[in-house]
């Protein structure tokens, strides 16, 4: 995972990340993202959003893939065992140990 540099850009990193996230997450057009940001008081052109998605989109995706690979490696070592939804739930199979105890 590489650190993305947002230097020499007019807007802060959070605005750029939010615009790129809106575009890719909800499959909006550049003009839709421009309008949504304008409603929040951020005056930005759709061409600027297009440039951000071309420049930062692949970098953000690469970082996410690296993060997903890291979390998959750490969670694969965990052993998950299924649990019953309710503690008083009985087994419906005839060979269930709970039923064998009740039959005398």
C-alpha positions as CSV (number, residue, x, y, z in Angstrom):
1,X,0.0,0.0,0.0
2,X,1.5,3.3,-1.1
3,X,0.7,6.6,0.3
4,X,-1.2,8.9,-2.1
5,X,0.1,12.5,-2.3
6,X,-2.5,15.2,-2.8
7,X,0.0,18.0,-2.9
8,X,-0.4,20.9,-5.4
9,X,-4.1,20.4,-5.5
10,X,-6.6,23.1,-4.7
11,X,-8.9,21.0,-2.6
12,X,-8.1,19.0,0.5
13,X,-7.6,15.3,0.3
14,X,-10.9,14.5,2.0
15,X,-12.9,16.4,-0.7
16,X,-11.0,14.6,-3.5
17,X,-11.4,11.2,-1.9
18,X,-15.1,11.8,-1.3
19,X,-15.7,12.9,-5.0
20,X,-13.8,9.8,-6.3
21,X,-15.7,7.6,-3.8
22,X,-19.1,9.0,-4.9
23,X,-18.3,8.5,-8.6
24,X,-17.2,4.9,-8.3
25,X,-19.4,3.7,-5.4
26,X,-22.7,4.9,-6.9
27,X,-21.8,4.9,-10.6
28,X,-22.8,8.6,-10.9
29,X,-21.9,10.9,-13.8
30,X,-19.3,13.6,-13.3
31,X,-22.0,16.2,-13.4
32,X,-24.0,14.4,-10.7
33,X,-21.0,14.4,-8.4
34,X,-20.4,18.0,-9.3
35,X,-24.0,18.8,-8.3
36,X,-23.8,16.8,-5.0
37,X,-20.6,18.6,-4.0
38,X,-22.2,22.0,-5.0
39,X,-25.1,21.2,-2.5
40,X,-22.4,20.9,0.2
41,X,-20.9,24.2,-0.8
42,X,-17.9,22.9,-2.7
43,X,-17.6,24.6,-6.1
44,X,-15.8,22.2,-8.4
45,X,-16.0,21.5,-12.1
46,X,-17.0,18.1,-13.6
47,X,-13.7,18.2,-15.5
48,X,-11.8,18.4,-12.3
49,X,-13.7,15.4,-11.0
50,X,-12.9,13.5,-14.2
51,X,-9.2,14.3,-13.7
52,X,-9.4,13.2,-10.1
53,X,-11.0,9.9,-11.0
54,X,-8.4,9.3,-13.7
55,X,-5.5,10.2,-11.5
56,X,-6.5,8.9,-8.0
57,X,-9.0,6.1,-8.9
58,X,-6.4,3.5,-9.8
59,X,-4.2,4.4,-6.9
60,X,-7.1,4.2,-4.4
61,X,-8.2,0.8,-6.0
62,X,-4.6,-0.5,-5.7
63,X,-4.5,0.5,-2.0
64,X,-7.9,-1.2,-1.4
65,X,-6.7,-4.4,-3.1
66,X,-3.6,-4.4,-0.9
67,X,-5.7,-3.8,2.2
68,X,-8.1,-6.6,1.2
69,X,-5.2,-8.9,0.6
70,X,-3.9,-8.0,4.1
71,X,-7.2,-8.6,5.9
72,X,-7.9,-11.8,4.0
73,X,-4.5,-13.2,5.1
74,X,-5.1,-12.3,8.7
75,X,-8.7,-13.6,8.8
76,X,-7.9,-16.9,7.1
77,X,-6.0,-18.0,10.1
78,X,-9.1,-17.6,12.3
79,X,-11.2,-20.8,12.8
80,X,-14.8,-20.0,12.9
81,X,-17.2,-22.5,14.4
82,X,-20.9,-22.3,13.7
83,X,-23.1,-21.5,16.7
84,X,-26.7,-22.2,17.3
85,X,-29.1,-19.3,16.9
86,X,-30.8,-20.1,20.2
87,X,-29.4,-21.9,23.2
88,X,-32.7,-23.9,23.7
89,X,-32.9,-25.0,20.1
90,X,-33.1,-28.8,19.8
91,X,-31.9,-31.0,17.1
92,X,-34.5,-32.6,14.8
93,X,-32.3,-35.6,13.8
94,X,-33.2,-39.0,15.5
95,X,-29.5,-39.5,16.5
96,X,-29.3,-36.2,18.3
97,X,-27.6,-36.5,21.7
98,X,-30.2,-34.3,23.3
99,X,-33.0,-36.6,22.3
100,X,-31.2,-39.7,23.4
101,X,-31.0,-38.4,26.9
102,X,-34.7,-37.6,27.0
103,X,-35.7,-41.1,25.8
104,X,-35.7,-43.6,28.7
